[in-house]
Amino acid sequence: MARILAIDPGSRITGYGVVDAKNSKTVYVSSGCIKLPNENLAVRLRVIFESVSELISQFSPSEFAIEEVFMAKNASSALKLGQARGAAIVAASVADLPVYEYAARRVKQSIAGNGNADKVQIQTMVQMLLSLPAPPQADAADALAIAMCHANTRTSDGLEYGIGKRAGRRSGRWSASDLRKYSDK
């Protein structure tokens, strides 16, 4: 079983989600939002680092997943988002957790079946897939979606399902020998 901590980074609100993944079953553990103070960026980054470190200590995850940087509406927003991601990744790295990154479109595709799904669709699907009594707050739902995306792509060998040339095979999975064969080319 793997316990996955996932982060949906933000410079004002950072969502988190924790799930347990065993074989094809994903079980909800916890989720929420880190609400950042209305202070300068350096203080907010410290709060992200400290809060993620506290979540790691509290939940003892074995894996860490986070959303990749995407092009924001302006360069300043993209830089702040990148710095928020960095603060969370450093907390995971300090705790010696493996870090996995997923594009937002891939997360949405894996949860809602649509890479352009909106926040309400993600909240609804997360609620349904994890059998939650109510939809989680939007940023927490995004983090849970990242955790579920990671749970659905990981295997006991750390290899991914449904990626690359072998995705059309019945098993839809890379084997270790496939990786060796293609890495020699």
C-alpha positions as CSV (number, residue, x, y, z in Angstrom):
1,M,0.0,0.0,0.0
2,A,1.2,3.5,-0.8
3,R,0.1,6.6,1.0
4,I,0.1,9.6,-1.4
5,L,0.2,13.2,-0.4
6,A,-0.7,15.5,-3.3
7,I,-0.4,19.2,-3.5
8,D,-2.3,21.7,-5.7
9,P,0.0,24.7,-5.3
10,G,-1.1,28.3,-5.1
11,S,0.3,31.5,-3.9
12,R,-2.9,32.3,-1.9
13,I,-4.4,28.9,-1.3
14,T,-2.6,25.6,-1.5
15,G,-4.8,22.5,-1.6
16,Y,-3.7,19.1,-0.2
17,G,-5.1,15.6,-0.5
18,V,-4.0,12.3,1.1
19,V,-5.1,8.9,-0.2
20,D,-4.1,5.3,0.4
21,A,-3.6,3.3,-2.8
22,K,-3.5,-0.5,-2.9
23,N,-3.8,-2.2,-6.2
24,S,-6.7,-0.6,-8.0
25,K,-8.4,0.7,-4.8
26,T,-8.0,4.3,-3.7
27,V,-9.2,5.3,-0.2
28,Y,-9.7,8.9,1.1
29,V,-7.6,9.8,4.1
30,S,-7.7,13.6,4.4
31,S,-7.8,16.8,2.5
32,G,-8.0,20.5,3.0
33,C,-6.5,23.9,2.2
34,I,-3.5,25.8,3.4
35,K,-4.7,29.4,3.5
36,L,-1.7,31.6,3.2
37,P,-1.4,34.9,5.0
38,N,-1.8,38.2,3.3
39,E,2.0,38.8,3.6
40,N,4.9,39.2,1.2
41,L,5.7,36.2,-1.0
42,A,8.7,35.1,1.1
43,V,6.4,34.6,4.2
44,R,3.8,32.8,2.1
45,L,6.5,30.4,0.7
46,R,7.7,29.7,4.3
47,V,4.2,28.9,5.3
48,I,3.8,26.5,2.4
49,F,7.1,24.7,3.3
50,E,6.2,24.5,7.0
51,S,2.6,23.4,6.3
52,V,3.6,20.7,3.8
53,S,6.4,19.5,6.2
54,E,3.7,19.3,9.0
55,L,1.4,17.3,6.7
56,I,4.2,14.9,5.9
57,S,4.9,14.4,9.6
58,Q,1.2,13.9,10.4
59,F,0.3,11.5,7.6
60,S,3.6,9.8,6.8
61,P,3.1,9.5,3.1
62,S,5.4,7.2,1.0
63,E,4.9,9.2,-2.2
64,F,4.4,12.9,-3.1
65,A,2.5,14.2,-6.2
66,I,2.2,17.7,-7.4
67,E,0.7,19.6,-10.4
68,E,3.3,20.7,-13.0
69,V,3.6,24.4,-13.9
70,F,1.3,25.6,-16.6
71,M,1.3,28.9,-18.4
72,A,-0.7,31.3,-16.3
73,K,-2.4,34.5,-17.5
74,N,0.7,36.5,-16.9
75,A,4.4,35.9,-16.2
76,S,4.2,37.2,-12.6
77,S,1.4,34.7,-11.8
78,A,3.4,31.9,-13.4
79,L,6.5,32.8,-11.4
80,K,4.6,32.9,-8.1
81,L,3.0,29.5,-8.8
82,G,6.4,28.1,-9.7
83,Q,7.8,29.3,-6.4
84,A,4.9,27.9,-4.4
85,R,5.5,24.5,-6.2
86,G,9.2,24.8,-5.3
87,A,8.5,25.3,-1.6
88,A,6.2,22.2,-1.5
89,I,8.7,20.1,-3.5
90,V,11.6,21.1,-1.1
91,A,9.5,20.0,1.9
92,A,9.0,16.6,0.2
93,S,12.6,16.4,-0.8
94,V,13.8,17.1,2.7
95,A,11.6,14.2,3.9
96,D,13.2,12.0,1.3
97,L,9.9,11.4,-0.5
98,P,9.8,10.6,-4.3
99,V,8.2,13.4,-6.2
100,Y,5.9,12.9,-9.1
101,E,4.6,15.7,-11.3
102,Y,1.5,15.7,-13.5
103,A,0.2,18.1,-16.1
104,A,-3.2,19.6,-15.2
105,R,-4.8,18.2,-18.4
106,R,-3.6,14.7,-17.6
107,V,-5.1,14.9,-14.1
108,K,-8.4,16.2,-15.4
109,Q,-8.4,13.5,-18.1
110,S,-7.7,10.7,-15.6
111,I,-10.5,11.9,-13.2
112,A,-13.2,13.3,-15.4
113,G,-12.4,11.8,-18.8
114,N,-12.0,15.3,-20.1
115,G,-8.7,17.3,-20.1
116,N,-10.7,20.5,-20.1
117,A,-12.9,19.7,-17.2
118,D,-13.8,22.6,-15.0
119,K,-13.5,22.8,-11.2
120,V,-17.1,21.8,-10.5
121,Q,-16.7,18.7,-12.7
122,I,-13.5,17.8,-10.8
123,Q,-15.2,18.3,-7.4
124,T,-18.1,16.2,-8.4
125,M,-16.0,13.3,-9.8
126,V,-13.7,13.4,-6.7
127,Q,-16.7,13.2,-4.4
128,M,-18.2,10.3,-6.4
129,L,-14.9,8.3,-6.9
130,L,-13.9,8.6,-3.2
131,S,-17.5,8.2,-1.9
132,L,-17.4,11.5,0.0
133,P,-20.6,12.9,1.6
134,A,-20.1,16.3,0.0
135,P,-17.8,17.8,-2.7
136,P,-14.5,19.0,-1.2
137,Q,-13.5,22.6,-1.5
138,A,-12.1,23.3,-5.1
139,D,-8.4,23.4,-4.2
140,A,-8.6,20.3,-2.0
141,A,-10.6,18.5,-4.8
142,D,-7.8,19.4,-7.2
143,A,-5.2,18.0,-4.9
144,L,-7.2,14.8,-4.4
145,A,-7.5,14.5,-8.2
146,I,-3.7,14.7,-8.4
147,A,-3.4,12.0,-5.8
148,M,-5.9,9.8,-7.6
149,C,-4.2,10.4,-10.9
150,H,-0.9,9.3,-9.4
151,A,-2.6,6.3,-7.7
152,N,-4.0,5.2,-11.1
153,T,-0.7,5.5,-12.9
154,R,1.6,3.9,-10.4
155,T,2.3,0.2,-10.1
156,S,4.2,-1.8,-7.6
157,D,7.2,-1.5,-9.9
158,G,6.8,2.2,-10.2
159,L,6.0,1.7,-13.9
160,E,3.1,3.5,-15.6
161,Y,0.0,2.1,-17.3
162,G,-1.2,3.3,-20.6
163,I,1.9,5.3,-21.7
164,G,3.8,5.1,-25.0
165,K,3.9,2.5,-27.7
166,R,2.8,-0.4,-25.5
167,A,-0.5,1.4,-24.4
168,G,-2.5,-0.5,-27.0
169,R,-1.5,-3.9,-25.6
170,R,-4.2,-5.8,-23.7
171,S,-2.4,-5.3,-20.4
172,G,-1.7,-1.6,-21.3
173,R,1.4,-1.7,-19.2
174,W,5.2,-1.4,-19.7
175,S,7.3,-4.2,-18.3
176,A,10.8,-3.9,-17.0
177,S,12.1,-5.6,-20.2
178,D,10.2,-3.1,-22.4
179,L,12.0,-0.3,-20.6
180,R,15.4,-1.9,-21.0
181,K,14.7,-2.6,-24.7
182,Y,13.6,0.9,-25.5
183,S,16.2,2.6,-23.4
184,D,19.0,1.0,-25.4
185,K,17.8,2.7,-28.6
